[in-house]
Amino acid sequence: MYRPYVPVEPAWSKLTKAREAAPPAPRVLVAALASGMLAAQLFGDGLGVNLLLCALVATVGAVLVALSTGRRARPWTLAFAVSALVLTAIPAVSDDGLQSFLAVVASLALASLTLHGGRRWPGVLLGQIGLPAHIVHGVAWALKAGRTVRHPARAKVLPIVKAVGASIVLLVVFGSLFAAADSTMADVLESLVPSFDVGDLPLRAVFFVIGVLLALGAAHAAAAPRRWDRLATTPGRERGRLEWAIPLVVMNLLFGAFVLVQLVVLIGGYGEIMRRTGMTPAEYARQGFWQLLWVAVLTLAVIALATYWAPRTTPGDRRLVKVLLGLLCGLSLVVVATALVRMKLYLDAFGLSEQRITVAATEIWLGTVFLLVLVGGVLAGRSWLPRAVVLSGAVALAVFGLIRPDALVAEQNVARFEQSHRIDIGYLRDLSADAVPALDRLPGDYRDCALQLIERDLEADSNPWYGSSLAEARARDILRKHPVRNGSAACARIGFSDSAYRDLDD
């Protein structure tokens, strides 16, 4: 007998599609519109405090929705939310474009995870990319609320609209009078009130739409989060003890031999190796640092695959897994420490650079991950491991951005110059405004040459207070008090020349 085909909705779709959410309260729509208006007014003139302001407004809308649906903040949720907001503050502090970009991406991922929640690896990983799917649902959700608004709701909204309109009129009228009465007051008001050309309206409209969509998506995710933790994940097929254990025993023996060699080197001193091999400390450090970095990364992959295929039928199997993987994690910590020692030798020879400090910070974070795996995943078996790994990465990125690597690099290189009179001016010229306070301590021509490009970039980017960072404001203040004097001639006097900068007009 013929039966018509009836499509079956896959389990993935049932678990990942958005749930039905009650229509949003009017205050949520007001918060979304306010977020869009802030984005339209504040963005387009650079990145700085404006990102944090818009993030705070969107957070208020999401919190209102979450509270109205009965959701309560848990410690992990608060930790992710605070980390996301701290990351949005990095562009307000630092002028480093790369750090600001990484902070924006990471803050969006953490905000998404905050809204969705998650305990297991599927929930923690997929929760970080779940926010975009809520944007379309958020728009439909808001339109549905607009169609169902009745007179009592409008009675709550209209007074707010009237109050805002009256405030704007009063500010414009009396602000104009005060500005006409006093030039200093005019300058203050001009710096506080956003201004833009009519030609910027299309761009402002784009920022308005983006702000509203993100705010609505965040609010909808708070009201109807996807529960990624409910995705069924089956463990890998168990391998036999010999098939599983022999490769790990071999790895542990290899790692143990490497650790033993490092202990012998440490006892004998690095000087003996230099005399025996004829290598300089920098050559010795460069010889193995990158290899050790890859060893740490690949070892994490090996641990994940070994856990997936681990024997787990009997208590003896589980004990064997903990011993071998725990030993591998412990030896990997020594490998990470060895890589950091080699990086220190390299830094002693050549000084800091942004790339070197980034790689060293990555090694430190990898060591933290190994420690978390050792304590949580292998020894204790706690469910907090996925969230702890993600939070450790967020904290590391926030700390790295807030210490402002360019400022640290400039400070260390200036200190080395004061001792050895050796400096890489060509590299320091390309740093961001974060480096200005340290470079300002250089003497005479070295200072003028190092600050030439930074001063030119600051003069070209005259962004308002909400579109610039504290580092830019401080750099402008320093350069206004002590301007650069003929940077090209200063570079020539200290022996620096670069064809890319010869056409600069001082």
N, C-alpha and C positions, 0 to 999 in steps of 0.2 A: 504494500500500500504506500502510495506517495505521501510524504510528509513535507510540508513547506519548510524551507530553511529559515530558522530563527537565529539571528546572530546573538551570540553569547558575549556579554560584556566581560572582558578580562578582569582578573582580580586586580591587576595594576591600576586599571581605570577606576575601579570602585574605591580604591584606597587613596588615589591621588587627586580625584576630581574635587572641586570645591563643594563644601556643604552649603545647605540653605542657611542664610543668615537673616535675622530680623532686620527690617528697614532701619537705616541709621537715624539717629536723633538729629534734629536741625543743627545742634552745636557741632556735630561732626562735619556736616557740609560746610559750615562757616569756617571751621579750622582748615578744611581742604582748600577753600577759596582763599583764605588768608595765606596759606602756604604758596599757592600759585601767584598771588599778588607780590609776596615777598621775593619769590624767585624772579619774577619779571622786573622788579625794581632793583634788586641787588646784584643779580648775575649779569654777565656781559661786560663788566668792568674789572675782571680779574677774580681771583679766588682768595678768600681770607675769612673774616668773621662771618660773611654772608652764609657760608655753608653751615656753620654751627647754628646760626639763627633759624634757618629754614629747617634744619634737622630737629631743633627743639619744638618748633610749631607742629611738624608732622608727628613728633612723639606725643605731644599733648592729645592730638586726635586719636592716635592708636590707643593710648592709655584710657581715654574716655570710653572707647568702644569695648576694650577688654574688660573694664570694670562693669559696664552695663550688661555683659554676657556672663558675669559671674567668675571670670578668670581671676586668679590671684597670683601675684608676683612671687616666684620662688627664688632661692639664692642664686641658682645658675642663671635664671632669666635676668635677674638684676645685674649679675656680673657681665653677661653678654651686652646688655643695654648700655651700661656705663662704659664698657670698652668701645662700643660703637660711637658713642658721643665723644669720648676722648679722641678717637681717631679723626672725627670731623673737626677737632680743634687744631690739628697739626698744620693745615694751611694758614691758620690765623697766627701761628707762631713762627713757622719756617718759610723761607723763600725757595726751598728746594723743590723743583717741579716734579721730580721722580717720586720723592717721598709723599708729596701731596696726592699724586695719582694713586699710589699704592694705598694710601690712607682712605681715599674715597671708595675704591673697590672693596677693601676689607670692611669698611664701615657698612656698606650696603649688604655684604654677605652676613655680617654679624646681626644687622637689623632684621634680616630675613629669618635667621636662626632664632632670634629672640621672639619673633612673632609666632613661629611654627612650633618651637620647642623640639626636643629630641633627646634620647638617652643612648640609643644604639647607633652603630656606625651608619646605617641607612638614614636614620632620622637626622643625625648631625650633619652628614655630608649633603644630603638632598635638601635639608632645611635651609642651607645657605644660598641655594639658587632657586628657591620656590617663590620669591616675591614677584618676579615678572609675570607669572601666570595669574596672579590676582588682579593685575591692572585692568584687564578687560572685564572681569567679574565686578571689580570695584565701580567701573563706570555704569554698568547695567544696574548695579545695586543702588547707586546714587540717583539714576533716572527713575527707578521704581519708587524710591522715596519721594522724589519730586512730584510724581503723579498722585501719590496718596496723601500729600500734605493737606490738612484741613485747617479751618480757621483758628483753632487754638494754637496750632504750631506756628502759623503765620503771626499770631499775636505775640509770640515770644521772639520771633526773628525781626519783625518790623521795628520794634523799639531799638534794637541793636543797630540796625541799618541807619535809622534816623540819627542816633547818637553819634555814630561814626561820621555821617555826612555833616552834621552840625559842627563837630570838632574840626573837620578838615576846613570848612568855611572860616571858622574863627581863627585857625592857625594861619591860613593864607592872608586874611585881612590884617590881623594884628601883627603877624610876622613881617608883612610888607612894610607896615608903618614903622616898626622898630628898626628894620633894616635901613629904611630911608633916613631914620633919625641918627643912626650911629654906624660908621663904616666897620668898626670891629664886630658889632653885632651882625652886620651883613655877612662878614666873612665866616662867622660861627654858623649862622643859619645855612649858608651856602655849602659848608663842609658837612653839615648834618643831613640836609635834604637831598635825596637822590635826584639826579638830573640826567636827561638823555635827549638825544636828537630825534626828530621825527623819523629820520632814516633808520633808526634803530628799532622802530616799532615791530617789524616782522620778527626780529631776533627776540625782542621782549615777549612777543606772543608765543613763541616757541618755548621760552623758559616758563611762561605762565602755564602752558599746557602740561609741560613736564612736571612742574611742581604740584599741580592738581592731581595728575595721574598717580604720581608716587604716593601722595598723601592718601588718596582713595584706596590704592592698592594696599598700603600698610594698614589702613583701618579695616578693610575687608579681611585681610589675613588675620588681624586680631580677633575679628568676630567669627570667622569660619576657617581656622587653620587646617592645612592638610596634615594628617597624622602619618608621616612617613615611617614612623617606628612600627606601624602595623604591617608593613611589607614583610612577607614571609621570606626569610633567607635560610636556606638549608646549608649545613656545614658540608665541607668536601668529603669525598669518600675516604674513609680511614685507610691509611697505609699500615703495612706490617711494621713491627718494631725495627727489624733490620733495615728494611727499605727506607724507613723514615729517619732512623737514628744515625746510620753510618755517615751520610753526607754532613749532618750537623756535628758529629764527633770529629770528622776531618776538618771542618771549619773551625771548631774550637781549638783543635791542635795547632792549626795554622795561626790563628789569632794569638794563642798562647806563646808560640815561638816568637812572633813579632813583639809581643809585650816583653818577653825575656830579653830579647836583643836590645830593646829600648832601655831596660833596666841596666844592662851591662854598659851601654853607651852613657847613661846618666852617671853611673859610678865612675867610669873612666874619664868622663868629661868630653865635651864636644871638641875641645882643642886637640885631643889626640886624633880624632877622626880628620880634622882639618889638616894636621901634619901628615897623616898617613895617605890621604887621598889627594891632597893638594887643592881641595875645594875651599872656597870662601864660605862664610856663614850663610850668605844670601843664596849661593848655589846649592848648598846642602838643604836649605829650607825649601827652595823652589823645586828641588829634585823630587820631593815626595808629597808636598802639601796637597796638590790637586788630586793625586792618586788616593790619598787618605780621605779626602772629602768624598770622593766617589765610593770608597769602601763603606763609609758611614751610610750614605744614601742607599746603596744596594743591600746593605745588611738589613735595613728596615724592611725592604721588599722581601728578603729571604725569610725574615721573622714572620711577616704577614702570611706568606705562602705556607710556611711550616706550621703555623697555627691552624690554617685552613685544612691541611691534610693530616693533622696530628692524630695518633692513636689515642682513644679516650674511653675505651670499653671498661677497663679495669682501673682500680686505684693505682696499680703499678704503672700503667700506661700514663696516667695523668701526672704521676710523680716524675716519671722520666721526662715528660714534656717540660715541666717546670724547671727541672735541673738543667737540661741542655739549653733551653732558651734563656733561662736566667744567667747561666754562665756566658752565653754569647752576648747578652746585653751588657754584662759587667766588663767583658773584654773590649766590647765596642766603646765603652766609656773611656778606656785607656787609649784606644786609637784616636778618639776625638781629642783627648788631652794632648797626645803627641802632635796632632796636626796644629793645635793652638800653640804649642811650644815652637814648632817650626815657623809658624806665622810671626811669632815674636822675634825670632832671629831675623826674619826678612824685614820686619818693621824697624828693627835696630839698625839695619844696613841702609834702608832706603826711605824710611819714614812712612807716615800714614797717607793713604789715598782713599777716596770714597769706595772704590772697588775692594780694596784690601779690608777696610773696616766692615764692609757689607758681608764679605765671605767669612770673616772671623765671627761676626754676629750670627751668621747662618750655622757655623759650627757649634757655637754655644747653644743655639736653639735645638740642634740635632742631639746634642748631649742631654738637654732637658727632656727631649722625647724619649731617648733611651732610658733615662732614669724613671720616667713615668711608666713606661712599658714594664720595666723591671719591678717596680713597686706595685703597680696596679694590675697590669695584665697577667704577669707571670706568677708573682708571689701571692697577691691578695685576690685577684680575679674580680675586682670591683667594676661596677657598671659605669663609674664616672670617667673611665679612661678616655672615651671618644671626646667628651666635652672638655676634659682637661687638656688634651692635645690641641684642640682648636683654640681654647682660651689662652694657652701658652703662646701660640703663634700670634694671637691678637695683641697680647701684652708685649711680646718682643717687638712687634712692628710699631706699637705706640711708643714704647721707650726709645726705640731707634729713631723715630721721627722727632720726638720731643727733645732729644739731646742734640739734634741738628748736626748731622755728620760733617757738613762743610765747615761749620764753626770749629768742630773738634779737629778736623784735618788741618785747617789754617793755624789753629793754636799750636798744634804739635810741630808743624813745619817752621813756624816763626821761632819757637823755642829752640829747635835744632839749629836754625840760622844764627841765633844769638850765641850759640856755643861753637859751631863749626864754620860759620860764614858760608855755608853751602845751602842753596835753595833752588827749587824748580819753579821759576817764575812763570814759565809757559803753562804749567798745570794750574797754578794758583790763580792765574788771570781768568780761568774758565769757571771758577767757583761762583756760587750764588751770593746774594747779599748777606747771608748768614756769616760769611767769612770776613766782613768788613771790620768789625771791632778788632780782630786779631791782626789783620793785614795793616791796619792803621798804625801798629806799633813798629812796622819796618822803617828803617832810616831812609830819608831823602828819596833818591831816584828809585830805589827798590819799592818803596811805598807807592809812588806815583805810577810806576809801570804795572804793579800788581793790581791797582784799583782802577785802571783806565777803562777796561771793558765794563766793569760793574757799574761805574758812574754813568757810562753811556747808556746802559740798559735801564738804569733807574730814571734817567732824564727822559727816555723814550716812553716809559710806562708810568704815566701820571695818574694812577688809579686812585679813587676816593678811599676813605678810611675803611669802608666795609669790604673793599675789593683788594686789599693789600694786607701784608702780614706785619707783625711787630718787628721782625727782622728788617723789613724794608724801611719802616719808619725810623728805626735806630740808625740804619746805614745812611739814610738821607740826612739825618741830623748831623752825623759825623762828617759827611762830605760837604755839608753846607758850612760847617765851621772850619774845615780844613780841606778845601777843594783840591783836586788833582791839577798839577801844573805841568802842562805839555808832556803828556804821558809817552808819546812816541819818542821824543828827544830823550826822556829819562830812560826808556828801554835801550836806546842806542848807546847811552853813556855807560850802562852796566853790561853791555855786550849781548843783549837779547835782541834778536831780529826774527820776524816771522812775516812772510809775504802776505799772509791772510790779513794782517793788521796794518800794513804799510799805508793803506789809503785812508786810515782813520783821521778825521779832522778834529783837532783839539781846539 
